[in-house]
Amino acid sequence: MTDSMTLSGNASDIDTLRVQLIDGSEKVQQQLIPQLAGLGDGGFDILMEFLYERRETPATWVDGKIYQILLNANRDMPEGLSSAYRTQDFLQTHFPEGVVPLKSDCGIDYKPLQQSLAKQEFETADKITIQKMCEVAGTSTVQRKWLYFTDIDNFPITDLQTINKLWLVHSEGKFGFSVQREIWLGQGKNWDNLWTKIGWKDGNNWTRYPNAFTWDLTAPKGHLPLSNQLRGVRVIASLFAHPAWK
């Protein structure tokens, strides 16, 4: 990390923010992360230091948010600062595959999914999710381009957890199969209530794919990823019954 600081504030202010980021609740951290990014060099130093110190602990959406900001730093930083900061070098050195370990029992490459989610390209990520799940299921499913519920029954725990973790970490905890399952359980396992709660249905009308879906973080909690929602309930029921959540 660089020793110099270019701040809209003084060193004591930045030190205070560092302590608040380390010791604060997730709600406090959610407010501080963009605030630090807006301070320029000193703020980015703290975000990189914070992320580096957490590298051995399981990633949360906090890590995902910081990773996303650092990934886009060259594009988002004020003019004149991007050349002074080597956030891409930092990420490539310490987090070459992102903050979520891309584990697979089938040799599946989840890097494209990680990259799309880190860039908040949720529509693309949703398509990649189905594609990768089909790859796990096998050649015939890849050719079919959609999943049977029996494909889910045989899905490796490791791969489903990797996909779900990527969605969770890069959506501030808002998206993921486990989030949908939690909402479903909270609705007494009532499917119609779930569809309404996550924005897949409005009254008797199903949400039209793709334009009527919301492909950003303003979407209802659990809105994404999709899971063959136009093909009935059996696939998502198999997802919710999967041992990955035990």
N, C-alpha and C positions, 0 to 999 in steps of 0.2 A: 504494500500500500504506500501511497505517496505521503510524505510528511506535511506537505503544504495543504492549505485549505482556502478555497475561494468561496466565501459564504455571503449570504445576505443576513448577517448576524455575526456575533463574535464567537471565539473559541469556547467560552463558558456555556453559551447557548447550545452549541453543537454537542458538548459533553453532556449536557442535561438531556438532550434528545436521545443520545446513545443509551444512557441509563434507563430512560423511559421505555425505549424499544426493547431492551433486554429484560426488564422487570415487569413490563406492562401486560395487561390482559390482551387477549386477541382483539377486542374492540379498540383498545388504545393503539395496538400495533397497526390495525387497519387504517387508522387516522394518520399515524406517524409515517408510514412507508411512503406515500406520495408526497408528504411534506418534506421529508428528507431528500427525495429525488429532486424536488424543486429548489433545493439549496445549492445545487451544483457539486463541485468537486468534493467538498467535505462531506456532504450528505451521501454521495455515492460511495465514498470510503467506508462510511459506517455500514451501509447496506451490504457491501461486499464482505466486510469483516464479520458482520452478523451471520450472513449466509455460510461463510467458511467455517465458523465456529460450530454451526449446527450440522455439518456435513455427515457426521456419524450417527445422527438421530433420525428416526423416521420422519419423512417430509410431511408437512401440513400445508394448508393453503397459504400460510404466511410465507413459507419458502417459495411456493409457486408464484406468489405475487412479486416477491423481490426478484426472482429469476426472470420473470417476464419484463420487469422494469429495466433490469440490466441488459437483457437481450435486445431491447428496443432503444437503449440509451443513445446510441449514435444518431438515431433518427429523431429522438424526442428532446435531447438536451439543447439548451440555448446555443446559438451560433458562437463559435470560438471555444467551446468546452469539449466538443466531441473529440478533437485531436489530442486533448490533454488526458483523456481517459481511455483506458484499454480494457473496457468491460468485456469485450469479446475474447480477448486473450485470457482474462481471468476465468470466464466461463469455460472456455475450451480446455484450460489447464486443470481446473478443479471439478467441473461438472460437464464433461464432454457429452454425456447422454441425458443431461438435465438433472433435476433433483430427485426424480423417482427412478429407482433401479428398474431397468427394462427386462425383468425376468420372464422367461418363457420355458415351459417344459416341451415345447414343440419346435423350438428354433425360430420362432416368429420374430420379425424385426418390427418393433413398436416405435422406432425413431420417427417415422413420418407422423404417427399419431401424436407423439410428444411435441414435435415441432409445430403442428397445426394448433394444438391446444395452447401452447406457450404464446403463440401469436394471436390467440383469441379468435381463430378462424373456425368457429364452432360448426358451421354447416359442412365444411370440408372434413373436419374431425369426425363428424357423425358418419359420413360416408366411409371414411377410413376405418372406423370402428366396426361397421358391418363387414367390410372387406376383410379385415384381419380376423374377425370371428369366423368367417367362412373359410379362411385359410387354415385355421385351427381344426375346423370340422373335416376338411379333406377336399380332394379334387372335385368330386361330384357337387359338393356344396359351393365351391368357388364358381363352377360353371352355372349353377342354378342362381347364384347371387343373392340368395336369402336363406334363412335358417328354419329348420324344423325344430320342434321342441325336443326331439330326441338328440339333436346336435348339442343342445344345451346340457342335457342330462349327462353327456360324456365329456363335457368341457373341463379341461384341467383347472384345478383351484388356482394355481399360480398365475395362469394367464388371465383368468377372469379378475383376479385381484389386481393385477398390473393395469389392466384396462380401466377398472373402476377407480384405482388410485390416481391415475393420470387425470381423469375427469374431475375428481374431487379436488386435487391439489391446484389445478389450473382454472378453477371456477369459483374460488373463494368458498369452497365447500357447498356450492349450490347445486351442482349437477353430479350424476353418477347413478348406477343401478342401486347401490346401497341407500342412497338418498330416496329414490323412488320407493324402495321396499319399506323404508322407515315410515314414509307418508302413508303407504298402503296399510301397514299395520295400525297406524294411528287413525285410519278411517274404518277400522274394524274389518279389514280385508274386503271392503266393498269396492268393486272395480269401477262402477259408475262414479262414485265419489272421487276415486283416484284420478280418473280421466279429467274431471272438472278441476280438481285441485292443481294438477300439473299443467293445465292448459292444453290438453289434447282433445278436449270436447267442450262445446259451449251449448248447454241445453241438450237438444237432440242432434246437434250438428257436430260432426267430427272436424277437427282442424285440418285444413287442406294443405297437403304437402306440395312444394316446400314453402311457398310464399307466405302462408298464414302462420307458420311457426316463427318464433322469435329467436334469432341466432346471436344473441348477446346476453349479457348479465342482467338485463332488465326483464328477462323471462321469469315466469314463476319458478319457485324452487322445485327441482325435480323434472323440469321441462325436457331436459336432455340427459343422456342420449336416447334416441328412438330405438325401438326394438320390435320391428315388424308390427307396429301398432294397427295397421290396416288389415292384418291377417288374423285377427282374433286374439284371444287371451293366452293361448297355450304356451307361446314362447316366453312371454314375460312371467307367467306363472312358474315356469321351469327355472327362470333366472332367480326369482324370489325364493324358490325352494332349494337353490343350490347350496352345497355345503361350504362354499367360499365365505359365507356370512356367519358361520358358526365359530 
